[in-house]
Amino acid sequence: MTTPVASAVNPGKTLGIVGLVLSLISLQPFGLIVSIVGLVKSKKSGLGNGFALAGIIISVVGIIVVGIVIAVAVSAGVNLAAFCTEHGAGVFDNNGVTVTCGA
């Protein structure tokens, strides 16, 4: 008769899952931190943690995308402010785009 072998408990698995979920619901900085902690805990016990690795990857990609979106939005705002400063108040056509400056 064989006795069942107990599987190793992965101490970082729950943190890996939580980090992955956080990274998927637009809380990438928190997801990144929790995923890294989960991966480190798993590695210290000699186990892998696919959930934590996925959370890290998705968080980093999300942070990069948000950074690009913010940079584009700020650039567009600066360009609009410069256009309105140059032309003053009024409604203008700028290469087929209607721009309203001032109140």
C-alpha positions as CSV (number, residue, x, y, z in Angstrom):
1,M,0.0,0.0,0.0
2,T,1.4,3.4,-0.9
3,T,0.9,6.5,1.1
4,P,0.0,9.7,-0.6
5,V,2.8,12.3,-0.8
6,A,1.9,15.7,0.5
7,S,2.4,18.4,-2.1
8,A,4.6,21.4,-1.1
9,V,2.7,24.4,0.0
10,N,3.6,27.4,-2.1
11,P,3.8,30.4,0.4
12,G,3.6,33.0,-2.4
13,K,0.8,31.5,-4.5
14,T,-2.0,33.6,-2.9
15,L,0.0,36.8,-3.2
16,G,0.7,35.9,-6.8
17,I,-3.0,35.6,-7.5
18,V,-3.8,38.8,-5.6
19,G,-1.1,40.6,-7.5
20,L,-2.4,39.3,-10.9
21,V,-5.9,40.5,-10.1
22,L,-4.7,43.9,-9.0
23,S,-2.8,44.3,-12.2
24,L,-5.9,43.4,-14.2
25,I,-8.2,45.9,-12.5
26,S,-6.0,49.0,-13.2
27,L,-4.0,49.0,-10.0
28,Q,-0.7,48.1,-11.6
29,P,1.6,49.7,-9.1
30,F,0.1,47.7,-6.2
31,G,-0.2,44.6,-8.4
32,L,3.5,44.9,-9.2
33,I,4.5,45.1,-5.6
34,V,2.3,42.3,-4.4
35,S,3.4,40.1,-7.3
36,I,7.1,40.6,-6.6
37,V,6.6,39.7,-3.0
38,G,4.7,36.6,-4.0
39,L,7.3,35.6,-6.4
40,V,10.1,36.1,-3.9
41,K,8.3,34.0,-1.3
42,S,7.8,31.2,-3.8
43,K,11.4,31.3,-4.9
44,K,12.7,31.2,-1.3
45,S,10.8,27.9,-0.9
46,G,12.2,26.6,-4.2
47,L,8.9,26.8,-6.1
48,G,7.7,28.8,-9.1
49,N,4.8,31.1,-9.3
50,G,3.2,31.7,-12.7
51,F,0.5,33.9,-11.2
52,A,3.1,36.3,-9.7
53,L,5.1,36.3,-12.9
54,A,2.0,37.1,-15.0
55,G,1.1,39.8,-12.5
56,I,4.6,41.4,-12.8
57,I,4.5,41.3,-16.6
58,I,1.0,42.8,-16.9
59,S,1.7,45.4,-14.3
60,V,4.9,46.6,-16.0
61,V,3.1,46.7,-19.4
62,G,0.2,48.6,-17.9
63,I,2.4,51.1,-16.2
64,I,4.2,51.7,-19.5
65,V,0.9,52.2,-21.4
66,V,-0.4,54.6,-18.8
67,G,2.8,56.5,-18.9
68,I,2.6,56.8,-22.7
69,V,-1.1,57.9,-22.5
70,I,-0.2,60.6,-19.9
71,A,2.7,61.9,-22.0
72,V,0.5,62.1,-25.1
73,A,-2.3,63.9,-23.2
74,V,0.2,66.4,-21.6
75,S,1.7,67.1,-25.0
76,A,-1.7,67.7,-26.6
77,G,-2.6,70.0,-23.8
78,V,0.6,72.0,-24.1
79,N,0.2,72.3,-27.9
80,L,-3.4,73.4,-27.5
81,A,-2.4,76.0,-24.9
82,A,0.4,77.3,-27.2
83,F,-2.1,77.5,-30.1
84,C,-4.6,79.5,-28.0
85,T,-1.9,81.8,-26.7
86,E,-0.7,82.5,-30.2
87,H,-4.2,83.1,-31.7
88,G,-6.2,84.5,-28.7
89,A,-9.8,83.9,-28.0
90,G,-12.2,82.6,-30.7
91,V,-13.0,79.6,-32.8
92,F,-10.4,78.6,-35.3
93,D,-9.9,75.9,-37.9
94,N,-6.5,74.2,-37.5
95,N,-5.9,71.7,-40.3
96,G,-9.5,70.6,-40.4
97,V,-9.9,70.5,-36.6
98,T,-12.1,73.1,-34.9
99,V,-10.4,74.7,-32.0
100,T,-12.2,76.9,-29.5
101,C,-10.0,79.2,-27.4
102,G,-11.1,81.2,-24.5
103,A,-14.5,81.4,-22.8
